[in-house]
Amino acid sequence: MKKLFILSLLLILVACSNNEKDNKLCSKLKFDDINVFKTHTIIQIPDIVKGKVKGTGSMLPTVYPDSIILYKKPNNENDICIGDIVYYIGNIDNCDSSWLKNSSAIIHRVKKIKNDEKGIYYIVNGDNNGLFYDPCKIRFGDIKYVVIGVLY
């Protein structure tokens, strides 16, 4: 019987960075949410979903293709902060970007949080994409999950 030693995996826990003073700093995990044992690790957060990245490399060096991602569904707009990595579906209403419409799922970092006549929206881009931001306003309803951890 093989034993899985999660400790042998590199776990990067994702926390927000506050790049604009008007946007709050938030953390997805507390120190006490993680219990490390000799043979395994337990993350005590309800409703975590795991997935595997089939990416293009746009989130390098944070997220590599074939990385295992831990996600949590955000409850409201306050659960999403600058610095968060979000998972959203590319087919967004009122967006004429063919690149975005042809993307089934995108994992990118929130760079700015703005407000317009329709409410809050997010400006996102891949860590490896330089100053190229995703072409459309990402609304709360477009975001399916917030990344809380990356396993390599």
Contacts in CASP RR format, 6 or more apart in sequence:
PFRMAT RR
TARGET T0000
AUTHOR 0000-0000-0000
METHOD contacts of the structure
MODEL  1
MKKLFILSLLLILVACSNNEKDNKLCSKLKFDDINVFKTHTIIQIPDIVK
GKVKGTGSMLPTVYPDSIILYKKPNNENDICIGDIVYYIGNIDNCDSSWL
KNSSAIIHRVKKIKNDEKGIYYIVNGDNNGLFYDPCKIRFGDIKYVVIGV
LY
3 39 0 8 1.000
4 40 0 8 1.000
5 39 0 8 1.000
5 40 0 8 1.000
6 40 0 8 1.000
6 41 0 8 1.000
7 36 0 8 1.000
7 40 0 8 1.000
7 41 0 8 1.000
9 151 0 8 1.000
9 152 0 8 1.000
10 151 0 8 1.000
10 152 0 8 1.000
11 41 0 8 1.000
11 149 0 8 1.000
11 150 0 8 1.000
11 151 0 8 1.000
12 62 0 8 1.000
12 149 0 8 1.000
12 150 0 8 1.000
12 152 0 8 1.000
13 28 0 8 1.000
13 29 0 8 1.000
13 34 0 8 1.000
13 148 0 8 1.000
13 149 0 8 1.000
14 28 0 8 1.000
14 84 0 8 1.000
14 85 0 8 1.000
14 147 0 8 1.000
14 148 0 8 1.000
14 149 0 8 1.000
14 150 0 8 1.000
15 26 0 8 1.000
15 27 0 8 1.000
15 28 0 8 1.000
15 29 0 8 1.000
16 25 0 8 1.000
16 26 0 8 1.000
16 27 0 8 1.000
16 28 0 8 1.000
16 81 0 8 1.000
16 82 0 8 1.000
16 83 0 8 1.000
16 84 0 8 1.000
17 25 0 8 1.000
17 82 0 8 1.000
17 83 0 8 1.000
18 24 0 8 1.000
18 25 0 8 1.000
18 81 0 8 1.000
18 82 0 8 1.000
19 82 0 8 1.000
19 83 0 8 1.000
19 111 0 8 1.000
20 82 0 8 1.000
20 112 0 8 1.000
20 113 0 8 1.000
23 81 0 8 1.000
23 82 0 8 1.000
23 113 0 8 1.000
24 81 0 8 1.000
25 81 0 8 1.000
26 79 0 8 1.000
26 81 0 8 1.000
26 84 0 8 1.000
28 72 0 8 1.000
28 84 0 8 1.000
28 146 0 8 1.000
28 148 0 8 1.000
28 149 0 8 1.000
29 43 0 8 1.000
29 45 0 8 1.000
29 148 0 8 1.000
32 44 0 8 1.000
33 43 0 8 1.000
33 44 0 8 1.000
33 45 0 8 1.000
34 41 0 8 1.000
34 42 0 8 1.000
34 43 0 8 1.000
34 44 0 8 1.000
35 41 0 8 1.000
35 42 0 8 1.000
35 44 0 8 1.000
43 70 0 8 1.000
45 72 0 8 1.000
45 148 0 8 1.000
47 72 0 8 1.000
47 73 0 8 1.000
48 70 0 8 1.000
48 71 0 8 1.000
48 72 0 8 1.000
48 148 0 8 1.000
49 70 0 8 1.000
49 71 0 8 1.000
49 72 0 8 1.000
49 73 0 8 1.000
49 145 0 8 1.000
50 68 0 8 1.000
50 69 0 8 1.000
50 70 0 8 1.000
50 71 0 8 1.000
51 68 0 8 1.000
51 69 0 8 1.000
51 70 0 8 1.000
51 71 0 8 1.000
52 66 0 8 1.000
52 67 0 8 1.000
52 68 0 8 1.000
52 69 0 8 1.000
53 59 0 8 1.000
53 63 0 8 1.000
53 64 0 8 1.000
53 65 0 8 1.000
53 66 0 8 1.000
53 67 0 8 1.000
53 68 0 8 1.000
53 69 0 8 1.000
53 107 0 8 1.000
54 65 0 8 1.000
54 66 0 8 1.000
55 63 0 8 1.000
55 65 0 8 1.000
55 107 0 8 1.000
56 65 0 8 1.000
57 63 0 8 1.000
57 64 0 8 1.000
57 65 0 8 1.000
57 128 0 8 1.000
58 108 0 8 1.000
58 126 0 8 1.000
58 127 0 8 1.000
58 128 0 8 1.000
58 129 0 8 1.000
59 85 0 8 1.000
59 107 0 8 1.000
59 108 0 8 1.000
59 109 0 8 1.000
59 126 0 8 1.000
59 127 0 8 1.000
59 128 0 8 1.000
60 127 0 8 1.000
60 128 0 8 1.000
61 127 0 8 1.000
61 128 0 8 1.000
62 85 0 8 1.000
62 109 0 8 1.000
62 127 0 8 1.000
62 150 0 8 1.000
63 69 0 8 1.000
63 85 0 8 1.000
63 107 0 8 1.000
63 127 0 8 1.000
63 147 0 8 1.000
63 150 0 8 1.000
64 152 0 8 1.000
67 150 0 8 1.000
67 151 0 8 1.000
67 152 0 8 1.000
68 150 0 8 1.000
68 151 0 8 1.000
68 152 0 8 1.000
69 87 0 8 1.000
69 107 0 8 1.000
69 147 0 8 1.000
69 149 0 8 1.000
69 150 0 8 1.000
69 151 0 8 1.000
70 147 0 8 1.000
70 148 0 8 1.000
70 149 0 8 1.000
70 150 0 8 1.000
70 151 0 8 1.000
71 87 0 8 1.000
71 144 0 8 1.000
71 145 0 8 1.000
71 146 0 8 1.000
71 147 0 8 1.000
71 148 0 8 1.000
72 145 0 8 1.000
72 146 0 8 1.000
72 148 0 8 1.000
73 144 0 8 1.000
73 145 0 8 1.000
73 146 0 8 1.000
74 80 0 8 1.000
74 140 0 8 1.000
74 143 0 8 1.000
74 145 0 8 1.000
74 146 0 8 1.000
76 140 0 8 1.000
77 120 0 8 1.000
77 140 0 8 1.000
79 146 0 8 1.000
80 86 0 8 1.000
80 110 0 8 1.000
80 113 0 8 1.000
80 122 0 8 1.000
80 140 0 8 1.000
80 143 0 8 1.000
80 146 0 8 1.000
81 110 0 8 1.000
81 113 0 8 1.000
82 110 0 8 1.000
82 111 0 8 1.000
82 112 0 8 1.000
82 113 0 8 1.000
83 109 0 8 1.000
83 110 0 8 1.000
83 111 0 8 1.000
84 109 0 8 1.000
84 110 0 8 1.000
84 146 0 8 1.000
84 147 0 8 1.000
85 107 0 8 1.000
85 108 0 8 1.000
85 109 0 8 1.000
85 110 0 8 1.000
85 146 0 8 1.000
85 147 0 8 1.000
86 107 0 8 1.000
86 108 0 8 1.000
86 109 0 8 1.000
86 110 0 8 1.000
86 122 0 8 1.000
86 124 0 8 1.000
86 138 0 8 1.000
86 143 0 8 1.000
86 145 0 8 1.000
86 146 0 8 1.000
86 147 0 8 1.000
87 105 0 8 1.000
87 106 0 8 1.000
87 107 0 8 1.000
87 143 0 8 1.000
87 144 0 8 1.000
87 145 0 8 1.000
87 146 0 8 1.000
87 147 0 8 1.000
88 105 0 8 1.000
88 106 0 8 1.000
88 108 0 8 1.000
88 124 0 8 1.000
88 138 0 8 1.000
88 142 0 8 1.000
88 143 0 8 1.000
88 144 0 8 1.000
89 104 0 8 1.000
89 105 0 8 1.000
89 106 0 8 1.000
89 142 0 8 1.000
89 144 0 8 1.000
90 100 0 8 1.000
90 101 0 8 1.000
90 103 0 8 1.000
90 104 0 8 1.000
90 105 0 8 1.000
90 106 0 8 1.000
90 142 0 8 1.000
91 100 0 8 1.000
91 101 0 8 1.000
92 100 0 8 1.000
92 101 0 8 1.000
92 136 0 8 1.000
92 137 0 8 1.000
92 138 0 8 1.000
92 139 0 8 1.000
92 142 0 8 1.000
94 136 0 8 1.000
95 101 0 8 1.000
95 135 0 8 1.000
95 136 0 8 1.000
95 137 0 8 1.000
97 135 0 8 1.000
97 136 0 8 1.000
99 135 0 8 1.000
100 106 0 8 1.000
100 134 0 8 1.000
100 135 0 8 1.000
100 136 0 8 1.000
105 144 0 8 1.000
106 124 0 8 1.000
106 134 0 8 1.000
107 147 0 8 1.000
108 124 0 8 1.000
108 125 0 8 1.000
108 126 0 8 1.000
108 129 0 8 1.000
108 134 0 8 1.000
109 124 0 8 1.000
109 125 0 8 1.000
109 126 0 8 1.000
109 127 0 8 1.000
110 122 0 8 1.000
110 123 0 8 1.000
110 124 0 8 1.000
111 123 0 8 1.000
111 124 0 8 1.000
111 125 0 8 1.000
111 133 0 8 1.000
112 122 0 8 1.000
112 123 0 8 1.000
113 120 0 8 1.000
113 121 0 8 1.000
113 122 0 8 1.000
113 123 0 8 1.000
114 120 0 8 1.000
114 121 0 8 1.000
114 122 0 8 1.000
114 123 0 8 1.000
114 137 0 8 1.000
115 121 0 8 1.000
116 137 0 8 1.000
118 139 0 8 1.000
119 139 0 8 1.000
120 139 0 8 1.000
120 140 0 8 1.000
121 137 0 8 1.000
121 138 0 8 1.000
121 139 0 8 1.000
122 137 0 8 1.000
122 138 0 8 1.000
122 139 0 8 1.000
122 143 0 8 1.000
123 133 0 8 1.000
123 134 0 8 1.000
123 137 0 8 1.000
123 138 0 8 1.000
124 133 0 8 1.000
124 134 0 8 1.000
124 138 0 8 1.000
125 131 0 8 1.000
125 132 0 8 1.000
125 133 0 8 1.000
125 134 0 8 1.000
126 134 0 8 1.000
END
